[in-house]
Amino acid sequence: MNQNKNEDRLFAEFPKVTTVQWEEKIMQDLKGGDYEKKLIWKTIDGLKLKPYYRQEDLNNLEHLKSLPGNFPFIRGTKTNGNNWDIRQDIDLKNVEEANKLALDAIKRGANAIGFNVQYIETPDDVRQILKDIDTNTIGLHFYGSSDPSAFLDLLIQELQNQNIELAKFKGSVNYDPLSFCLLHGNFHESKEFDFDECAKILKTISSILPNFKEITINGHYYHNAGASIVQELAYSLASANEYLAELTNRNLNIDNIASRMTFTFAIGSNYFLEIAKLRAARLLWAKIVEQYKPANPDIASMNIHAVTSLWNKTIYDPYVNILRTTTETMAAAIGGANSITVLPFDITYKKADEFSNRIARNQQIIIKEESYFSKVADIAGGSYYIENLTDAIADATWKLFQSIEEKGGMIEQIKNGSIYEELEKTCIQRDMDIAMRKTVMLGTNQHPNQKETMLEKIQPHKDIKDLTTKLKTYRGASAFEALRLATEDHILKGNKKPVVFLLTIGNLTMRKARAMFSNNFFGCAGYQIIDSNGFNTVEEGVEEAFKSNTDIVILCSSDDEYAEIAPKACKQIKDKNNKVKVIVAGYPTAIIDQLKNAGIDDFIHMRTNVLETLQKFNHILGI
């Protein structure tokens, strides 16, 4: 009652506004504009998100009736906050160095370590990698082994030799034959053999390591291959369902199977969508497990390991990667991840060092211990926007999941190539959005640091051997980076750095805006951009352009003035040097043909495919 009285006093002077009134005001402000096109945001999955949500939008959401820590776990698996594990993954061939790095990470705040054990072959290797690690308090996760069963034998043997209390040993081994099939197009041995091996390992772990997880659903593979949020979730859930079906058919108990599974999801920078993704994932997993009728309903809670995205990380302006991973870490924490790995900001071009590893750990420590993200259960609970996002993602994911099941399940979709085809469609759309700068990658396809060079900083840093994969993982920035690296290589070989001269003239507002656009446009290819305060005459501008030894002249003015300025400037430039390319900033529709006939080589504007245009000019300039 006191709360209601406080709210009455706080809001009494503000009249209530209905949704109808809001919509009327919006239509008035749009002045006849298309509501759908201007205000409805359509995600790559086709989800239509409204410009605002109100309390009434929560009325039909069934999941709001649940509490944190309770089935279906949409609001998290804990009732008193989300004290996630700070995990650092270590990819080193040398076991002594790996152990040393792990101990340093633990000393500095990590309470979970992931080891790539691709080269672990002997009891001595296991002994060395575990040296001085307190296994009672630190979670240990092992991935990369080509023979998880043999590795587990070595691990259990060493734990017993050291008299470590096996019941307290926690962590996981990344056994995922379905991901092997995804990456290579077929199973390691055969479907039957691999799932038999999975059942064998699970039985071993159940009796010896009760707090250890065996099966990992590697959803981040899909994300880093360009998958959308709905695809990443649906493919991961369909894969997990294959394990439930195959292992229960081998007479394993559903409670035992589900409790031994970890889902690894990548977290991108689309903050609210990524928060909603994890909440939707838990909801749908609980719905799937429920169908197998577990004895303990809590077994339907999803164990989520979140790792920051590699797909959206860049070589250029790499410190922006820290901003990206901070957003991603916050989303993972709010979304309710059980553990988080933050990738170092510099791994796109070199081996992570002490500094970048420290930054990655400290991002989690600050969010957890100084911002108190771990103290509140389901921070996003009740948010009009996030609750509706959660529902929309869950609905779309469930439909895709059902479609996969109706077509024979995930294994069948991998073998007939459907998964790769669908991912390719999404990648084409994603790549086009980056090329057109609808998707902004700061420092790479928008607002580049033109003084920055990276070619000589790139270091080979693969300690772990690469495996040829059928799934094409890549970074979204790669195509733009290739352009700029090619320019750097061109210069290092003794060639002149391409010069772009901005001939600004006429209307002050338009010439400045178009000069800024052009500067940003060609800066993405690493060219030298020469700007000015503007010229009073075309002759003055052309004279200065040739003093700069330019390769490209961009005319920056208003559409109205181009009719006179552009043909005149183009003729003077071409008369002096026909190889110099003349570009108009803008697209004055009424006189396009006139300008083309006058010799204008190209037009750059908001609807230009930036990547294709820059690739074309690199080719013209012999880069």
N, C-alpha and C positions, 0 to 999 in steps of 0.2 A: 504493500500500500504506500509506504514511504517513497519507493521508487516511482510509482505512478504519479504521486504528488510532485516529485522533483521534475519529472518529465513534463507535467502540466505547466509548471512554472517556467521551465526552460523554453518550451515551444508555444506557449499561449499566444504570443504576439505574432506568430507566423501562421497565416491561414493555410489550411490543408489544400493541396493541389491534386486533383485527380489525374489519372493517366490520360483521360480524354483531353483535359486542359493542356497537359504537356504536349500531346500529339498535335493539337491545334496550333500551339505556339511554334513547334518545330516546322510544321507545314508553312506557317506564315514566314518564318525566317528562310526557308528554302526557296521562297518566291517562285514556285512552280517547278523546282528542281526535282529530279527523280529520287524519292526517299530510299528506294532499294539500292540504287547505285552509289549514292553519296553517303549513306549512313549505316547500311548493313555490311558488316565485314564478313567476307566469305573466306574460310580457311582453305588450305590446299586439299583438305579432306572433303570439302564441300559443306562444312558446317556453317550455318548462317547465324551470326552473332549480332544481337541487337545493340544499339548505341547506349542503352541504359537498361537497368533492371530495377524492379521495385519489389516490395515485400510480397505482393500478390503473385509474383512469379515463383514463389516457393510453395504455393498452395498444393500443387499436384506432385511434388517430389517425395516419393515414398521413403527414400533413404534418410530423410531428416528425422525419422522416428528413432533411429539408432543412437547409441552412445559410444564414446571412445572406448576401445578395448572390447566391444561387444560385436557379435555377428551382425551384419556382414563385413565389419571392420573397415568400412569406408572412411570412418573418422579416426583411423589409426589402430594399432594393435595394443596400445597402452592407455591406461586411465589417468596417469599422472605426469604427462609430458611426453617428450620423445627424445630420450637420451641416446642418440645414435652413436655408432662407433666411427671414430676418425681413422680411416684406413689409408695406408700408403702402399702402393703396388711397386714392386722392385723387379725390373727386367735386366738382370745381370747374369752373364755366363759364369763368372768367377764366384764360387760359393762363399769364399772368405770376404770378398768385397760386399756381396749381398747381405751377409750377416752383419757386417760393420755398418752398412747403411741402415739396416733394420733397427739396430740398437740405438743409433743416433736418432732415428725417427721416433722411437719409443721415448727416448729421453726428452724429446722436444714436443711431445704431446700426442703422438699417435697411439691408439690402443688396439689397433688391428693392422696386420701386415699381410699383403698379398705377395707371394713368391712365384715367379715363373720357374717351374722346376723341369723345364724341357731337358736340361742336361744333368739332372740328378740321377745317378746310376748306382751308387754304392752306399753302404751304411755310413761310411766316413763322410760322404757328401751331406747326408741327412743330419748327422751329428754336428757338422760344421755350421750348417744353416740355422740350426736350433740353438747354437751355443749362447749361453747366458740370457736367453729370452725366458721371461717368467710366463710359463704357459698357463698359470692359474688366472692370470689377469689379462693376457694379450690373446686376442683371437688370431688364428693363423689360417690363411687361405692359400691353397695351392692350385695353380692352373698351368696349362701348357704341356702336361705330361702326355706322351704318346701311348703310355700303358699305365693308366691310373691304378689298376689292380696291383701291378708290381710295385708302384710307388707306395701305395698304402701298406703293403707288406713291409717295406723298408721303414716307413714311418712308425707303424705300430711296434715293430721290433725295437727301434731306437727309443721310443717312449717307454717301453717296458724295461729296457736296459738302464734307463735313467731313473727308474722308479717313479715316473710321473703318474699322478692319479688320473687315469684315463677318463673317469666319469666327469672330470672337470675340464678336460681338454675340449676347447671349442674352436670352431672354424668350419672349413669346407674344402672339398676337392672338386674341381670343375670337371665332372664327368658329364659329357653332353654329346652322345653319338649323333643326335639329330642335327646339331650344329655342324659336326664333321660332315654329315651328309649334305647339308646346305652349302658348306664351303667348297666341297669337292665333287658334289654331284652324285655321291654314292656313299654307302657305309664303309667303315674301316675294314671290316671283314664281310659281314652280311647283316641284314636286319635282325635275323634270329640270333646270331652269335652276339651281336653288340648288346641287344636287350637282355640276353641271358647273362652276359657279363655284368650289365647294370644291376640285375637282380642279385647276382652273387656278391657284388660289392656292397649293395645295400644291406644284405643279410649280415655281412661281416661287420659293417659299421654299427648296425643296430645292437649287436651283442657286446661290442667292445668299446665303441665311442658314442655314447648316447646323445651327446651335445654337438655332434659333428654332422655336417650336411654333405650329401654325396652328389645330388643332381643340380646342375645349374642351367637355367634357361637364359641363354645369352641374347637377350633382346637388343642389346646395344649393337650387335652386328647389323641388324636391320637399320637402325638409326644411322649408323655411320656409312651405310650404303645408300643413304638418301631417303629412307622410308619416312612416311608421314607418321604422326602420332597414332592414328587409328591403325595403320598397318603394323607398326611396331608392337602395339598391344595385342592385336588380333592374331598375328603370327606367333607371338610368344605364348599366348594362351592356348592356341591350337597345338603348338609343340608340347606344352605341358600336359595337355589332355591326352596326347599320344602316349606319354609316359604312364599316366594313370591307367589307361586302357591296357597297354602292353604288360605292365607289371602286376596289375590285379589279375590278369589272365594267367600269370605265372604264380598265382596263389599267394601273392604278397598282400598284406593288410593295408587298406587305404590310409588308415591313420599313420602307419609307419612310412608309407610312400610320401604323402603330402608333407609330413613334418621334416622330411629330408631334402626338401627342395628350396633353392634360392633363385630368385629372379633378378637378373642384372639388367637394369634399364639405363640408357643414356639420357641425360638431361640437357635439353637445348636451352637457348636464351629466351624462348617465348614464355615468359615468366608465369602468367596465370594459367596458360594451357598446360604447362608442365606440372604445376601443382595439381591441377584437375586430373591429369593423366594418371598419377600415382593413386589418387583416391578412387578413380574409376577402375583401375587395375585390381585393387583389393576387392572392390564390390563384385566384379565379374568372376574373379578366382573363387571367392566364397560361394558364388552361385554354381560354379562348375563342380567344386569339391562336394558340395551338398548333395549332388545327384548320385554320388557314390556311397552315400549313407554312412558317414564316419560315426564311430561310437562317441567321439569327443568333438563337438561342434567347433571348439577352439582350434582344431587342426586345420580349419579352413582359412586361417589367417595367413596372409602372404608375407614371406620374408623378402624384403626388397633391398638389394644393393644398388645404389645409384652411382654412376660415374659420369663426370662432366663430358659433354660432347666433344668429339674430335672433328666432326663434320664441319663445324662452323669456325674453327680456329684458323688463324692466318699467320703467314710468315712475316708480312709487312706490318709495321706498327704493332709488334707483338705484345706490348704492354696492354693493349686493348683486350687481349685474351684474359687478363686478370679481371677486367670488368665483366667479361662474359661469364667466367667461371664463378665470380661472386654471385651474380644473378642466378646462375644454375644451382649453386650450393644452397642459396636461400630457398629456391623452389623445391629442391629435394628435401630440405629440412621441414618446410611447411607442409609438403605433401606427405610426410610421414615415413621417409626412408629409414631403414634399420641401420644402414651403414653407408658411408659416402667416400668415394675416392675423387679427389680433385686433381686433375692432370696439370702438371707444371706448364706455365705459360709459354715456354720456349721449346717444347718438344716437337714443334712443327719443323724446326730446322737444326736442332742439335740435341745432344744428350743432356738431359736435365742435370743441373749442378746443385750444389748445396744451397745456393741462394734461391733458385726457382722452386726446389723442393720445400724449402722453409716457407716461402710465400704461400704455396699450395696448402700446407698444413695450417698455417696461421689464419688463412681465410676461414677454415672451419672452426678453429679455436675461438676466434673473435665472435663469429656468429653464435656459437654455442655458449661461451662462457661470459662474454661481455654484452652480447645483445639478448641473451636469455631465451634463445629460440627453443632450447631443450626443456624449458620449464612449463610450457603450456601444451596441453593436448589439443590437437586439431585447431591450430590457429585460424585456419580458413573457414571453420565451421560457421554456417549461418550467413556467409557472404552471398548476397544475391547473385553476383556475377559468377563466382567460383562454383557455387552449388549448381547453377544452371549449366556451366561449362562441364562440370563433372557428369551431369545427366546426359548432356549432348554427346560427349565422348563415349560414355558407356553404351549409349544406344547405338551409335554408329559402329563401335567396335563389336558389339554383340551380333549385329547384322552381318558383318564381315566374317566373324568367327563361325556363325551358322552356315554361311555360304561355303566356307572351307570344309566344314564337316559334311555338308550335303554332297560335296564333290569328291569325297573319299578321304578327307583328312589331310594333315600337313605333309606327311610323307609322300602321298600321291601327288600333291601339288608341287613338291620339290622335284620329284622324279620326272613329271611331265613338263617342267619348266615354267609353269604358270606364275610361281612366286617371282622368278626373275623378270618375267615380262611385266608384271604389275609394278615391280620396283622401278623398272626402266621407264615406265610411263610417268611415275612420280618424279624421277630424276630429271627427265626432260623438262617438266614444268618448273621444277626448282631451278634448274640451270638457266632457263629462259628468264625467270624472275630476277636472277642475279645479273644476267646479261643486260636486262632492261632497267636494272637498279630499282625494281619494285621491292626486292629484298636488299637491304643495305648491309654491306660488310665494311664497317668503318675502317678507313685506312687502306682499303684495297679497291673497292669499286666506287667508293665515295670518300671525299676529303682525304686524299692520300698525302702523306708527308713527303714532299717532293725532294727533300734533301737526303732522304734515307736511302741507303744502299744495303742490300742483304746478301747478294750472291757470294761474296767472300766469307760471310759468316756461317753459311750453310755447311754443316759437318755431317759426314756419315756416322750414324750412331746406333746401329743395330747390333746389340749384343746377342740377341736371340735370332736364330735363323728364320728367314721368311719361308712361308709355304704358299705355293701357288693356289689361289682360290678361285672358285667359280663365281662367288659373290663379289661384285665389284665395289669395294669400299673406296671412298675418296673424300677429299675435302672440297666444299663448295667454292672456295676461293682459288682453287688450283689453276683454272683457266686464266684468270686475271693475273695471277702471280707469274705464270709462264710468260705472259707478254712482257711484264716488267723485268723479269730475270733475263729474258732474251735481249732487251735493250741494254741492260748492264753488261752482258757478255759482249755485245756489239761494241760497246765503248772500251771495254778492257782489251779488246783485240786491236785497238788503235784507231777505231773509227770515230767520227764526229758524233757527239750527242745530238739527236734530232732537236731542231729548234722550231717552236711554234710562236709566231708573233701575233699578238692580239691588236688588230687595227680598230681602235675604239673611236667612234666619231658620231656626232649628232646628239639625239635625245639623251640627256645625262642619265636619267633613271634606267632606260633600256640598255644603254651601252654598258653601264656598270653591272647590271644583272646578268647580261649575256657574256660579259668578260669573265665574271665569276664562274658561270656555268662552264664556259670553255676551258678555263684554267683547271677546274675540277675534272673535266672530261678527259683531257689529254694528259693530265698529271697521272692518271691511272696507268699509263703506259711508260711512265718514267721519262717523258720528254722534258726538255727545258722550255719553260713558258715565260715569254717576255710580255709584260703588261705595260701600260702607260696611263697617264692622266687624261688622255684623249687628244685628238688632233682637230685642228680647225678646218683643214682641207684634206682631200684624198691624196694630193701630191705629197704633202708633208708626211702623211702616214706611210705611203709607199716608200718614200726615201728612207725613213727610219727602219722600215722592215728589211730593206736590203743591206743596211749597215749592220744588222744583226746576223747576217748570213743565214736567213731563215729558210726552212724547208716547207713550212706551211704558214699561210696567212689566214687568220680567221677574222672576218668582218663582223664587228659587234655594233649594232645600231638598232633602230626600230624598223618594223615592217614597212611603214609608210616611206621611210627614207631609203630603203634598199633599192627601190625602183630606179633611183638616180645614182646612188652611191656605188652599188655593187657592180653594175656593168663597167662603170668608169674605172673603179679600182682594179677590177679583174683584167681589163685591157692593158692598163699600165704595168701591172705585175707580169702578165704573160709576155708582153713586149720585151721586158727586161730579162726574164728567164721563164721559159715555158714549162720547166720542170717543177717550179714552185706550185704547190697545190693551194687553191683558193676555196675557202669554206665560208658559208654563211651560217652564223649562229641564229637559229630560228627556222621557221618554215612558213614564209609568207605565201599562203596558198594561192592568192590571186595572181601572183607574178612568177610562180615557180618555173613555168616553161620559158618565160622571158629570160630569167636568170640563167637557166641551163643553157639556152642558146647563146647567151653572152659569155659562156665559158666557165661558169661556177662549177667546181668539181664535186661539191658535196654540201649537205646541210646537216647540222646537228641540233637536236631539240629533245624535248622530254620523252618523245616516243621512239627515239633512236635506239637501236640495239647497240649499246656501247661496246660490248665485247667484239662483235663482228666488225664494227667500224674500225676499232683499234687494230684488230688482226689484219684488216685490209691495208691500213697505213703502215704497219710494220712490214708487210710484204712489199709495198710500193717503195719503202725506204731501204729495202735490202736487209732487213733485220731478221 
